[in-house]
Structures are given as C-alpha cells and as structure tokens.
Amino acid sequence: MGKRIIVLSFLAVTLGVVSGCGKEEPKPAGSGQSETPVSVKSIVSVERRNDAAGTEVLLVPVGAVFQDGQLAGVHVVDKEGRVSVRWVRTGRPENGFVVILGGLDAGEKVVGSYEKRLEEGAQVKQQASVPQVLETKEVQSNE
C-alpha cells in the first residue's frame, strides 16, 4: 500500500509540473505586447544620400544606434507601429548620422533616439511636438 501512495504522489507531482509547461504567463503592464503605445521622441526613415565622394549611403541618426557588446542595433518600427530589434553593420559617423553598411533598407522606419525601456513587440508612437514660444518683453523708451 505504501508503494502505491508513493507512486500516485509521484505521478500527481509529475502531471502537475508537466501540465504547467508551455503556458504563457500573463505579461506585466508595460511589456512588449501592451495595447498602450509607448511614446518615443522620434520615428525617422532610413535615409539614402550621396556622401562627399558621391557614393550612395544609408544613414540613421547617431542616437538611433545602440550597442550590445560588439553588436550594433536599432529599433525598427513596422507598419502597425510595433518595434523589433534589428542588428546592423555600421560605418563612419557623418554630420550627426551613422552610415549603415548592412541590415536596413532605405525608407524603413526606426526609433530616432534609442530608449532602453522599449521591448520587442512594443507599440510606439511619436510624441507630439510642442511648439516653442519665445518670450518677448516690451521695452519702453524714456525719450
């Protein structure tokens, strides 16, 4: 009788562990699949330009590229506004931009300024730009 209880207990524990495998845990608020878009400073297109030597190059803002060890990456934004990490091969910096040697195509959208809080699959939207108002003061003359 004692062996049957041990075997049944073992089977119950094994079934409990196996039945929990493969189930997705609920994602915490703010995770990559959140329905609320994450606001980012800018979303820009990968630009195709001619450099000083007349060679056609692809450019992204310097701030769009992030490093993970020896790898360089950008957050690419798809048509639905979701981000994914894309590893790229970078070249020289050029006037606030970085030459992209591989991994992106002209016209693709990327987050213009790296934000560590972005996760794969997160939906993003560009922050609304706030017009700057210059403060003016009236000056009276004593003439």
Backbone as a chain_set.jsonl record, in Angstrom:
{"seq": "MGKRIIVLSFLAVTLGVVSGCGKEEPKPAGSGQSETPVSVKSIVSVERRNDAAGTEVLLVPVGAVFQDGQLAGVHVVDKEGRVSVRWVRTGRPENGFVVILGGLDAGEKVVGSYEKRLEEGAQVKQQASVPQVLETKEVQSNE", "coords": {"N": [[0.829, -1.192, 0.0], [1.978, 1.199, 0.753], [3.812, 1.657, -1.315], [2.115, 2.173, -3.449], [0.968, 4.62, -2.755], [3.195, 6.282, -2.812], [3.9, 6.065, -5.541], [1.562, 7.078, -6.741], [1.633, 9.658, -5.673], [4.002, 10.577, -6.834], [3.257, 10.5, -9.557], [1.184, 12.394, -9.529], [2.547, 14.756, -8.85], [4.333, 14.909, -11.032], [2.517, 15.126, -13.198], [1.364, 17.56, -12.511], [3.524, 19.334, -12.799], [4.198, 18.963, -15.538], [1.796, 19.67, -16.783], [1.773, 22.394, -16.431], [3.707, 23.314, -18.13], [4.585, 25.209, -20.983], [2.521, 26.982, -20.836], [1.636, 30.337, -21.234], [2.766, 32.992, -19.294], [0.945, 35.651, -17.771], [1.501, 38.859, -19.147], [3.243, 41.573, -17.662], [2.074, 44.939, -16.98], [3.001, 47.365, -19.38], [4.674, 45.763, -20.798], [6.109, 44.271, -23.789], [3.847, 43.565, -25.437], [1.841, 45.284, -24.808], [-1.178, 47.16, -25.079], [-1.241, 49.882, -24.908], [0.367, 52.436, -26.519], [3.886, 53.153, -26.467], [5.369, 56.202, -25.909], [7.665, 57.817, -27.975], [10.538, 59.893, -28.7], [11.134, 60.378, -31.437], [10.355, 59.049, -34.682], [11.952, 57.946, -37.435], [12.804, 57.885, -40.956], [14.972, 55.622, -42.662], [17.549, 57.066, -44.35], [18.595, 57.638, -47.731], [21.437, 58.852, -49.147], [23.889, 60.788, -50.994], [27.286, 60.685, -50.267], [30.186, 62.808, -49.531], [32.01, 61.94, -51.434], [30.376, 61.184, -53.444], [29.276, 58.707, -53.297], [26.572, 56.501, -52.824], [24.88, 56.216, -49.776], [23.379, 54.749, -46.813], [21.712, 56.257, -44.097], [21.236, 56.762, -40.568], [20.118, 58.511, -37.624], [22.695, 59.227, -35.227], [21.944, 58.766, -32.565], [20.043, 56.762, -32.792], [21.226, 54.31, -32.891], [22.214, 51.575, -30.92], [24.39, 49.813, -28.649], [25.228, 46.44, -27.944], [27.344, 44.759, -26.406], [29.561, 43.672, -28.791], [27.791, 44.085, -30.81], [25.759, 46.162, -32.915], [22.689, 47.841, -32.915], [19.304, 48.753, -33.93], [16.011, 50.039, -33.262], [13.521, 48.942, -35.178], [10.554, 50.106, -36.693], [7.49, 48.743, -37.494], [4.726, 48.609, -39.925], [2.461, 48.536, -38.337], [3.234, 49.916, -36.166], [4.804, 48.63, -34.289], [7.765, 47.674, -32.529], [10.902, 46.147, -33.347], [14.018, 44.612, -32.687], [16.805, 45.193, -34.688], [19.767, 44.007, -35.873], [22.595, 45.679, -37.04], [25.142, 46.611, -39.443], [27.504, 48.995, -38.976], [28.999, 52.014, -40.264], [31.072, 54.803, -40.771], [30.683, 57.815, -38.76], [28.676, 60.621, -39.753], [28.083, 63.855, -39.828], [26.168, 63.933, -37.566], [24.813, 61.658, -38.166], [24.901, 58.074, -38.769], [26.556, 55.939, -40.967], [24.998, 53.23, -42.503], [25.95, 50.061, -43.201], [24.868, 47.593, -43.585], [21.87, 45.631, -43.048], [19.631, 47.276, -42.937], [17.11, 48.882, -44.977], [16.607, 51.563, -47.309], [14.14, 53.942, -46.443], [12.888, 52.382, -44.499], [11.443, 52.514, -41.222], [12.733, 53.758, -38.167], [13.246, 53.998, -34.6], [14.19, 57.136, -33.637], [15.855, 57.871, -31.55], [17.547, 56.05, -29.246], [15.884, 54.12, -26.803], [16.009, 52.592, -23.825], [13.908, 51.366, -22.472], [12.218, 50.238, -24.325], [10.729, 47.299, -25.568], [10.875, 44.246, -27.417], [8.328, 44.026, -29.786], [6.766, 45.991, -28.636], [4.343, 48.572, -28.926], [4.676, 51.692, -30.504], [4.527, 55.283, -30.522], [5.028, 58.484, -31.939], [6.027, 61.266, -30.0], [3.964, 64.096, -29.565], [4.901, 67.093, -31.063], [5.803, 70.001, -29.36], [5.243, 73.298, -29.933], [7.748, 75.765, -29.656], [7.625, 78.676, -27.779], [8.768, 81.846, -27.99], [9.698, 84.036, -25.476], [8.763, 87.343, -25.215], [9.572, 90.678, -24.344], [8.264, 93.838, -23.604], [9.82, 96.867, -24.188], [10.154, 100.011, -22.884], [10.85, 103.231, -23.968], [12.545, 106.094, -22.672], [12.415, 108.524, -23.928]], "CA": [[0.0, 0.0, 0.0], [2.877, 2.343, 0.84], [4.396, 1.895, -2.632], [1.087, 2.76, -4.309], [0.82, 6.039, -2.381], [4.382, 6.978, -3.317], [3.787, 6.108, -6.997], [0.49, 8.018, -7.057], [2.129, 11.003, -5.348], [4.971, 10.92, -7.869], [2.509, 10.784, -10.779], [0.44, 13.645, -9.346], [3.515, 15.856, -8.932], [4.816, 14.95, -12.41], [1.448, 15.677, -14.03], [1.218, 18.978, -12.161], [4.634, 20.069, -13.406], [4.089, 18.881, -16.989], [0.621, 20.407, -17.263], [2.065, 23.828, -16.398], [4.683, 23.653, -19.16], [4.072, 25.746, -22.231], [1.515, 28.023, -20.635], [2.21, 31.676, -21.187], [2.48, 33.788, -18.113], [0.407, 36.957, -18.15], [2.542, 39.876, -19.269], [3.007, 42.726, -16.802], [1.764, 46.2, -17.664], [4.18, 47.999, -19.966], [5.509, 44.805, -21.516], [6.132, 44.448, -25.232], [2.58, 43.385, -26.131], [0.855, 46.189, -24.226], [-2.005, 47.866, -26.053], [-0.975, 51.31, -24.8], [1.627, 52.735, -27.204], [4.958, 53.837, -25.753], [5.682, 57.457, -26.59], [9.093, 58.0, -28.246], [10.845, 61.244, -29.192], [11.004, 60.488, -32.894], [10.405, 57.89, -35.571], [12.526, 58.517, -38.655], [13.066, 56.977, -42.074], [16.363, 55.401, -43.056], [17.759, 57.955, -45.499], [19.588, 57.313, -48.759], [22.062, 60.101, -49.611], [25.233, 60.689, -51.554], [28.28, 61.297, -49.385], [31.064, 63.795, -50.165], [32.672, 61.318, -52.588], [29.362, 60.849, -54.436], [28.83, 57.332, -53.087], [25.261, 56.401, -52.18], [24.954, 55.584, -48.455], [22.189, 54.782, -45.966], [22.017, 56.96, -42.853], [20.284, 56.906, -39.468], [20.702, 59.386, -36.605], [23.643, 58.589, -34.312], [21.223, 58.35, -31.367], [19.17, 55.61, -33.048], [22.021, 53.084, -32.806], [22.642, 51.18, -29.574], [25.392, 48.753, -28.624], [25.086, 45.321, -27.02], [28.64, 44.119, -26.6], [30.129, 44.013, -30.097], [26.701, 44.254, -31.773], [25.076, 47.452, -33.04], [21.305, 47.597, -33.296], [18.317, 49.834, -33.956], [14.626, 49.591, -33.111], [12.771, 49.138, -36.419], [9.114, 50.25, -36.456], [6.745, 48.19, -38.633], [3.548, 49.375, -40.357], [1.491, 48.578, -37.24], [3.804, 50.708, -35.083], [5.484, 47.769, -33.312], [9.216, 47.693, -32.696], [11.714, 44.936, -33.257], [15.449, 44.913, -32.727], [17.482, 44.779, -35.921], [21.217, 44.164, -35.766], [23.081, 46.334, -38.252], [26.575, 46.851, -39.587], [27.65, 50.445, -39.082], [30.221, 52.585, -40.815], [31.577, 56.036, -40.167], [29.709, 58.866, -38.444], [28.661, 61.683, -40.753], [27.215, 65.001, -39.502], [25.045, 63.57, -36.707], [24.238, 60.402, -38.634], [25.825, 56.953, -38.9], [26.392, 55.201, -42.222], [24.584, 51.839, -42.3], [26.539, 49.227, -44.251], [24.042, 46.405, -43.781], [20.831, 45.344, -42.067], [18.464, 48.144, -43.136], [16.841, 49.365, -46.328], [16.133, 52.949, -47.382], [12.708, 54.099, -46.243], [12.397, 51.716, -43.29], [11.28, 53.421, -40.085], [13.424, 53.382, -36.935], [13.134, 54.944, -33.499], [15.291, 58.059, -33.888], [16.692, 58.047, -30.372], [17.454, 54.79, -28.501], [15.225, 54.138, -25.5], [16.241, 51.29, -23.207], [12.651, 50.79, -21.979], [11.483, 49.568, -25.401], [10.862, 45.852, -25.645], [10.46, 43.633, -28.679], [6.878, 43.938, -29.943], [6.056, 47.136, -28.044], [3.78, 49.509, -29.895], [5.21, 53.025, -30.237], [4.001, 56.44, -31.247], [5.903, 59.643, -31.806], [5.497, 62.317, -29.137], [3.507, 65.297, -30.264], [5.872, 68.168, -30.881], [5.248, 71.187, -28.726], [5.922, 74.461, -30.499], [8.422, 76.613, -28.679], [7.195, 80.064, -27.828], [9.8, 82.733, -27.472], [9.142, 85.058, -24.601], [9.174, 88.695, -25.603], [9.282, 91.71, -23.344], [8.154, 95.184, -24.157], [10.767, 97.811, -23.602], [9.71, 101.39, -23.103], [11.923, 104.209, -24.083], [12.315, 107.303, -21.876], [12.715, 109.679, -24.764]], "C": [[0.868, 1.249, 0.0], [3.494, 2.689, -0.504], [3.393, 2.555, -3.565], [0.918, 4.248, -4.017], [1.991, 6.838, -2.929], [4.294, 7.126, -4.835], [2.716, 7.103, -7.404], [0.922, 9.452, -6.769], [3.106, 11.481, -6.409], [4.264, 11.29, -9.169], [1.762, 12.109, -10.679], [1.373, 14.843, -9.473], [4.006, 16.009, -10.365], [3.769, 15.554, -13.335], [1.247, 17.161, -13.755], [2.3, 19.826, -12.807], [4.483, 20.108, -14.921], [2.908, 19.694, -17.502], [0.848, 21.909, -17.256], [3.038, 24.261, -17.473], [3.993, 24.196, -20.399], [3.006, 26.803, -22.059], [2.211, 29.365, -20.571], [1.8, 32.362, -19.912], [1.86, 35.093, -18.568], [1.523, 37.988, -18.166], [2.224, 41.041, -18.351], [2.7, 43.966, -17.629], [3.049, 46.813, -18.177], [5.08, 47.028, -20.698], [5.318, 44.984, -23.011], [4.792, 44.342, -25.936], [1.48, 44.283, -25.577], [0.083, 46.902, -25.329], [-1.772, 49.372, -26.01], [0.356, 51.611, -25.472], [2.614, 53.47, -26.297], [5.312, 55.072, -26.566], [7.196, 57.596, -26.745], [9.319, 59.381, -28.855], [10.661, 61.377, -30.694], [11.035, 59.123, -33.556], [10.838, 58.452, -36.919], [12.705, 57.444, -39.723], [14.566, 56.827, -42.275], [16.555, 56.183, -44.346], [18.823, 57.419, -46.445], [20.12, 58.649, -49.28], [23.379, 59.788, -50.301], [26.19, 61.368, -50.594], [29.168, 62.247, -50.184], [31.754, 63.244, -51.415], [31.673, 60.931, -53.682], [28.846, 59.423, -54.335], [27.488, 57.333, -52.364], [25.394, 55.625, -50.87], [23.59, 55.65, -47.774], [22.581, 55.39, -44.63], [20.87, 56.864, -41.863], [20.922, 57.85, -38.461], [21.622, 58.594, -35.671], [22.909, 58.021, -33.101], [20.331, 57.14, -31.553], [19.894, 54.288, -32.826], [22.413, 52.821, -31.355], [23.601, 50.007, -29.68], [24.991, 47.693, -27.611], [26.332, 44.469, -27.208], [29.234, 44.599, -27.908], [29.06, 44.297, -31.153], [26.143, 45.669, -31.751], [23.662, 47.162, -33.523], [20.485, 48.863, -33.34], [16.957, 49.208, -33.677], [13.887, 49.944, -34.4], [11.284, 49.176, -36.071], [8.376, 49.735, -37.688], [5.503, 49.027, -38.938], [2.48, 49.484, -39.282], [2.013, 49.379, -36.05], [4.488, 49.887, -34.009], [6.986, 47.741, -33.612], [9.804, 46.29, -32.641], [13.166, 45.367, -33.353], [16.007, 44.38, -34.033], [18.968, 45.048, -35.716], [21.734, 44.67, -37.104], [24.6, 46.389, -38.255], [26.744, 48.333, -39.838], [28.996, 50.828, -39.673], [30.585, 53.842, -40.052], [30.429, 56.973, -39.757], [29.799, 59.968, -39.493], [27.616, 62.735, -40.383], [25.98, 64.63, -38.694], [24.336, 62.292, -37.109], [25.317, 59.325, -38.611], [25.516, 56.269, -40.228], [26.052, 53.753, -41.874], [25.079, 51.022, -43.489], [25.712, 47.976, -44.53], [23.001, 46.261, -42.694], [19.578, 46.18, -42.192], [18.324, 48.497, -44.607], [16.356, 50.803, -46.259], [14.619, 52.971, -47.215], [12.147, 53.363, -45.043], [12.339, 52.735, -42.161], [12.023, 52.868, -38.876], [13.13, 54.42, -35.861], [14.383, 55.814, -33.566], [16.254, 58.258, -32.742], [16.489, 56.827, -29.479], [16.806, 55.001, -27.137], [15.279, 52.73, -24.924], [14.941, 50.598, -22.807], [11.859, 50.056, -23.061], [11.782, 48.077, -25.404], [10.381, 45.379, -27.011], [8.934, 43.535, -28.719], [6.091, 45.09, -29.348], [5.515, 48.023, -29.154], [4.27, 50.9, -29.509], [4.454, 54.076, -31.027], [4.951, 57.594, -30.981], [5.228, 60.674, -30.914], [5.041, 63.481, -29.994], [4.527, 66.392, -30.012], [5.154, 69.386, -30.317], [5.974, 72.388, -29.301], [6.545, 75.296, -29.393], [7.972, 78.047, -28.878], [8.308, 80.899, -27.216], [9.139, 83.813, -26.643], [9.663, 86.415, -25.053], [8.775, 89.66, -24.506], [9.2, 93.043, -24.059], [9.139, 96.075, -23.435], [10.278, 99.208, -23.932], [10.916, 102.309, -23.107], [11.559, 105.434, -23.26], [12.601, 108.551, -22.683], [11.629, 110.677, -24.726]], "O": [[0.55, 2.236, -0.662], [3.686, 3.864, -0.816], [3.763, 3.398, -4.381], [0.743, 5.046, -4.938], [1.81, 7.939, -3.449], [4.581, 8.199, -5.365], [2.931, 7.896, -8.321], [0.609, 10.36, -7.539], [3.058, 12.635, -6.838], [4.622, 12.276, -9.813], [1.715, 12.866, -11.648], [1.035, 15.831, -10.125], [4.088, 17.13, -10.867], [4.093, 16.401, -14.167], [0.987, 17.933, -14.678], [2.022, 20.915, -13.307], [4.624, 21.169, -15.529], [3.008, 20.339, -18.546], [0.185, 22.633, -18.0], [3.19, 25.458, -17.715], [2.945, 23.697, -20.809], [2.62, 27.458, -23.028], [3.251, 29.509, -19.928], [0.64, 32.319, -19.503], [2.204, 35.6, -19.636], [2.391, 37.985, -17.294], [1.071, 41.461, -18.26], [3.022, 44.037, -18.815], [4.072, 46.786, -17.493], [6.145, 47.418, -21.177], [4.466, 45.757, -23.448], [4.611, 44.988, -26.968], [0.302, 44.057, -25.856], [0.635, 47.209, -26.386], [-2.075, 50.069, -26.979], [1.385, 51.092, -25.039], [2.226, 54.296, -25.472], [5.528, 54.987, -27.775], [7.931, 57.504, -25.762], [8.413, 59.966, -29.449], [10.101, 62.364, -31.173], [11.651, 58.179, -33.062], [10.176, 59.327, -37.479], [12.751, 56.25, -39.424], [15.331, 57.773, -42.086], [15.821, 55.992, -45.315], [19.816, 56.828, -46.021], [19.36, 59.474, -49.788], [23.909, 58.681, -50.205], [25.944, 62.492, -50.154], [28.935, 62.468, -51.373], [32.047, 63.994, -52.346], [32.068, 60.411, -54.726], [28.072, 58.976, -55.181], [27.293, 58.08, -51.405], [25.944, 54.524, -50.843], [22.756, 56.491, -48.107], [23.644, 55.086, -44.088], [19.698, 56.879, -42.239], [22.146, 57.985, -38.439], [21.355, 57.432, -35.364], [23.215, 56.915, -32.656], [19.898, 56.542, -30.568], [19.256, 53.26, -32.6], [22.881, 53.716, -30.652], [23.618, 49.295, -30.684], [24.473, 48.015, -26.541], [26.372, 43.577, -28.056], [29.393, 45.802, -28.116], [29.385, 44.705, -32.268], [26.063, 46.297, -30.696], [23.456, 46.345, -34.421], [20.906, 49.913, -32.854], [16.772, 48.002, -33.836], [13.656, 51.12, -34.68], [10.809, 48.382, -35.259], [8.599, 50.221, -38.797], [5.259, 50.039, -38.282], [1.677, 50.416, -39.301], [1.322, 49.511, -35.04], [4.732, 50.395, -32.915], [7.416, 47.777, -34.765], [9.28, 45.388, -31.986], [13.499, 46.353, -34.01], [15.716, 43.252, -34.432], [19.374, 46.172, -35.423], [21.362, 44.163, -38.162], [25.252, 46.236, -37.222], [26.195, 48.873, -40.799], [29.977, 50.088, -39.597], [30.419, 53.92, -38.835], [29.344, 56.928, -40.337], [30.867, 60.218, -40.052], [26.42, 62.537, -40.596], [24.862, 64.97, -39.083], [23.367, 61.885, -36.467], [26.501, 59.624, -38.452], [24.353, 56.049, -40.566], [26.726, 53.127, -41.056], [24.683, 51.257, -44.631], [25.842, 47.369, -45.593], [23.202, 46.702, -41.562], [18.55, 45.833, -41.609], [19.281, 48.422, -45.378], [15.761, 51.215, -45.262], [13.906, 52.134, -47.768], [11.042, 53.673, -44.598], [13.099, 53.704, -42.149], [11.96, 51.673, -38.588], [12.808, 55.569, -36.161], [15.503, 55.302, -33.553], [17.359, 58.763, -32.941], [15.38, 56.591, -29.001], [17.139, 55.94, -26.414], [14.678, 51.799, -25.461], [14.876, 49.368, -22.803], [10.922, 49.324, -22.744], [12.929, 47.652, -25.263], [9.578, 46.043, -27.667], [8.321, 43.017, -27.786], [4.876, 45.167, -29.531], [6.154, 48.2, -30.192], [4.28, 51.253, -28.329], [3.833, 53.795, -32.051], [5.591, 57.666, -29.932], [4.031, 60.934, -31.037], [5.652, 63.806, -31.012], [4.964, 66.595, -28.879], [4.056, 69.744, -30.743], [7.194, 72.491, -29.172], [5.948, 75.505, -28.337], [7.942, 78.56, -29.996], [8.726, 80.681, -26.079], [8.152, 84.423, -27.055], [10.865, 86.599, -25.246], [7.764, 89.474, -23.829], [9.958, 93.331, -24.985], [9.264, 96.027, -22.211], [10.022, 99.545, -25.088], [11.861, 102.15, -22.333], [10.382, 105.78, -23.16], [13.009, 109.561, -22.11], [11.723, 111.717, -25.379]]}, "num_chains": 1, "name": "protein.A"}
